[in-house]
Amino acid sequence: MMPAAAAIHAPSLSRQLLVGVGALVLAMLTALIGLAYWVIGQRAESVARTSLLRQVSLQAQAQGQMLAEGERSVRRLHATWQARAQAASVPAVAARFAHWFAPGADGVWRLKPQWVSLATRPTFYLQPGPAVSEDTRFRAVLSLELLSEQGPALVPPFFSAYVDFVEKGLMVYSPDFDWGAGATPQTDNFGYPTMQGSDPARNPRRSVFWTPVYFDAEAKTWMVSVIHPLDWQGRWVGTVGHDLSVDRLRRDVGVGAGTGVVGMVLSRKGELIAHRDWAQRIDQAEGQLALSRLNDPMLDAVYQQVQRSGAEPQVQRTPDGRYWVASAGLPGPGWWTVLVLPQAVIDAEMRQFAAALLALGLGSAALMLWALRRVVRRTVTQPLRRLHAGVAALAEQRRPEPLALAGPAELAQLGDAFDHMAAALEAEKVRQRLYAQELVHQVAERKEAEQAVRELNLALERVVAERTQALSETNQRLAASVDTLQRAQQELVQQETLAGLGAMVAGVSHELNTPLGNALIAADTVQARLRELAQELVSARPRRSLIASQLEQAQQAVALACGNLQRSVDLVAGFKQVAVDRAGLQRRPFDLGATVHEVVALLGLSLRHPGASLDVDLPPGIAMDSYPGALGQVLTNLVQNAVLHGLAGREDGRVTVGLVSKDDDRVVLAVVDNGTGIAPEHLPHIFKPFFTTKLGQGGSGLGLHIVHNLVTGPLGGRIDVDSKKGQGTRFVLTLPLRAP
């Protein structure tokens, strides 16, 4: 028993349960939090990647729609101007110039005041010169009519639609600004990027181009222009273009992309077009802030990453793993819209998530342990205390109160059993007390009857001793009879085994006669040639040719003797292995095919049945760990049984040992003959001992009984038989590759 001090200081059952469950819960909670952190981290990166890709695609679509439409619109406007110019009469159109335009006091040609309507017509200025040519007047009227017709549909969405003149003139449709009124004799549009990029010397291919971002002082806005050079009658006469405001693009870049996401627009030249944190520096650089001037590692890494990207929206991670970069090419000016999410933002979110998850898990675990403590105290501790009090009452010879334990079924059953035991003990105490009282009254009578009881006991003891002796003798005789029967059965089985070995010995002996006889003849030949050789060597003149001939004959005889002796050794070795295996149940690893071939080979020597053949259809390499002797005895008995009972009187008899199937654990063999088969009424009895249909004709009735015992016993398998009268018999052996 546990000492009292140890029992006092030992932790209670409820405490042990709580500590064990708490440790298990904490371990599971830690593992789950770690797994959740990893899984959600992977998911968060995947979601961030998908979200960035979707956002940059939407942003590129929103930002690029205006740019793409601007380029298409300029091409349409240019094509329309050319088509109308080709179809119009230059003198007729030029004649309307004076209707629309007039020079001002400063000499600058402008739209006449009565025709100025910013909502419906473009404004115009043309610097004074020697004279306004017919060609210039034609282009001015054609441009006025074209922009008056199409300008209201083009502005908005574009800031303006215009036609530049190489004569230092400009026709602009812009509802918010009168470019003609703002022009002075010093106004020179020839120095603008719109004109410089259209110069045939700089743009020989006459392709559409985009200007860099610039601040239009007249319109007080940041712009970018898409320009189509305008050629007429084989010479450069100006441009057709749109101004597009990029104020909104600069203002809204990265808006709505999410916490920690940085938005920007980069050019292929490595210029920062839009960035909320660098807006002031971009303004100072006139909208073309080179990244090389900032020395910002993040921007440099982003630009290098974007350079490796194509125009299609994609998300990539910088080589150092610090930033997720989503980029998409914008049509037109050769810009990328870029969203950058630092990995640190994701890591910070994951740390906050892990902390919240840990706090939630610890709180849940604490709440669960508190609830478990109350449950354990109510369902385990309190019932055990009541049970302990009841046991203590029994130890003090007091009657305990009924426990009537509630809670788990086991404790309730324990309480019921204790109550039944206490009631039984109390009843026993009452019975013993009444019995003692009864004994007090019967002591005298019992004393008088003691002698009679002693005499009766002595008589009964004698009777019991006699009966015990008789039963002992009967048991000894029965044991002797059983032992005699077992020895008789073992002797019959041994005789059956020895009979099989005897048949094999006879067959092996017959086979040994031939090689041993040949070896003996060869030895006699060697002896005779050696005597002749000795006589020749002691002669006066030994003949070399005769000596060589005798030695050659002796060598041939020795080779013949060795070959026949080796054949004898092989026969004896094979028989020895089979005999050793048959002599006792020796377990060892062996190759199934090789063992079956050895057994069948020896059976072929002993079974001299005319017209019967033994075939083996087993592949090599089937390894078994079992009892080869028992397996050989099984095959021997089955083959002998087939020859004796099935093939008697047949000249085309055949017995085949073959493989049916094999898997990782077992192998299925079949021993099949084409004999007369087994009668249906005999099939249920063939494995019973001493059952034979050839009693007195060489059959002991133990062959198949031994087979059944060996297969189901040491070999650990199963044997089945399938036979129909006149159609042969098939025994199927299902054996484990490793015996039990």
PyMOL commands that set and color helices and strands:
alter all, ss='L'
color gray80, all
select helices_A, chain A and resi 4-9+13-87+90-94+97-100+113-115+134-154+179-182+189-191+193-196+247-252+279-284+291-293+297-307+343-395+409-538+544-583+592-606+628-646+683-685+703-712
alter helices_A, ss='H'
color red, helices_A
select strands_A, chain A and resi 101-103+109-111+123-126+160-165+169-173+209-210+214-216+221-232+235-245+262-267+271-275+289-290+314-317+323-330+335-342+588-591+612-617+623-626+653-662+666-673+718-723+729-736
alter strands_A, ss='S'
color yellow, strands_A
deselect
rebuild
show_as cartoon
